[in-house]
Amino acid sequence: MSEKMLKFVDLGKQNPPKRSVENRNKDFREIYDDFISNKAKEQSSRCSQCGVPFCQVHCPLHNNIPDWLKLTAEGRLQEAYELSQSTNNMPEVCGRICPQDRLCEGNCVIEQSGHGTVTIGSVEKYITDTAWEKGWVKPIKVKKQLNQSIGIIGAGPAGLACAEELRKSGYQITVYDRYDRPGGLLIYGIPNFKLEKFVVERRTKLLKESGIKFIQNFEVGRDRTLFELKEKHDAILIATGVYKAREIDIPGKNLQNIFPAMDFLTASNRKGLGDKVKLFDNGILNAEGKNVVVIGGGDTAMDCVRTSVRQKAKSVKCLYRRDKENMPGSAREVGNAIEEGVEFIWLTSPKRFIGDAQVNAVEVNKMKLGQPDDSGRRKPEIEKDSEYKIPADLVIKSLGFDPENIPKLFNAEELVISKWGTIKIDLKSMQTNLDGVFAAGDIVRGASLVVWAIRDGRDAAQQIEKYLQKKINKNKSTEAA
């Protein structure tokens, strides 16, 4: 074992410096400063180099974390980057936005033993940002161009990961996307204070330089049907994600100034990108000076409350029907929100929205936790006669996402979906019921993490390549006969 490792007994856990609340609440820049070289080496050296690395086991991509931590501790950063990117198409993104406290860091052996986890995400970000600065990140050099083409529907993390993997093998790739920029939720859903947009833009620029073609503002069903795209390409991947906001069916839900989370976040992100955003500019989707109430407890809700703070809201409250310990979102993000002045009202559920034309208050019920439900979580129950009102000028609903009706949208009613509306695939081949049409990411598994979308995109690339090779071999056999 290198003498540079196993320092967790002598060295404590340390994250990169976090910008002060006073400073970070004034802008949308990322809140963590970068590690400096000696600190990245120091924190990497705390790794215990486990025989069974649970950090790697609990990473959806099974990143070789102990190995690139060791290389970082030894100052071999380019090798660390090469190893990091060999299993992850966007390590600079995952280092910033993965809920490491629930995945790799949360399962770190030295964390479990009480020494404080290795700060894996921050080191991953440091390695990859250094690689970009040093010019180690290069476009794909295709050794042999292949004539077969793949059409990928959706330029989010699943689609981009699949596109990159297939391009490495020499296939001709066209990515179709409904928005004016590639990146999906990475561009329009996640705020800059977690993921600055240049990080996504330089990655998609690299993919374009690698020979991947992007067609933006393209809607399958409007511009071409799924079957027309299928005729054009040798294989299709559907990686649209899930964008349909879940509704809350209570009185007053149709009042003005009640919006889904993605409407609010997209307006803010577009404004940050320099776009003209009518609903933001006229004040409707701008939290400035307003009493904001966000309903929900996931990471998207945390994005909404923290965005509201930066837009200079008068007050920001988050309603969640369970307690803090049962919130589905990252504990780190909840902590950041509390630091920034967000008020969390635990064990509270909206009963009705109050107002004339537009909302001016939310009537809520206090809740208590009862017996565990089918998921094992204690079921929230309404406390009798516990109603009270919370002032609200802007309500943001962050209750999760469901799939859109893809067969109808794509004019492909033959496409089979599950009872939840997700696309049904063969779990081994990742192929839908339509020959040559594959699906991956949230549109298959439901709303999930970016890291899982990348994993699904990589897996889909392998299955598409197998399908295309089988197709070639079949054609050769037919010709030989």
Secondary structure, 3 states (H helix, E strand, C coil): CCCCCCCCCCCCCCCCCECCHHHHCCCCCCCECCCCHHHHHHHHCCCCCCCCCHHHHCCCCCCCHHHHHHHHHCCCHHHHHHHHHHHCCCHHHHHHHCCCCCCCHHHCHHHHCCCCCCCHHHHHHHHHHHHHHHCCCCCCCCCCCCCCEEEEECCCHHHHHHHHHHHHCCCEEEEECCCCCCCCHHHHCCCCCCCCHHHHHHHHHHHHHCCCEEECCCCECCCECHHHHHHHCCEEEECCCCCEECCCCCCCCCCECEEEHHHHHHHHHHHHCCCCCHHHHCCCCCCCCCEEEEECCCHHHHHHHHHHHHCCCCEEEEECCCCHHHCCCCHHHHHHHHHCCCEEECCEEEEEEEECCEEEEEEEEEEEEEEECCCCCEEEEECCCCCEEEECCEEEECCCEECCCHHHHCCCCCCCECCCCCECCCCCCCECCCCCEEECCHHHHCCCCHHHHHHHHHHHHHHHHHHHHHHHHHHHHHHHC
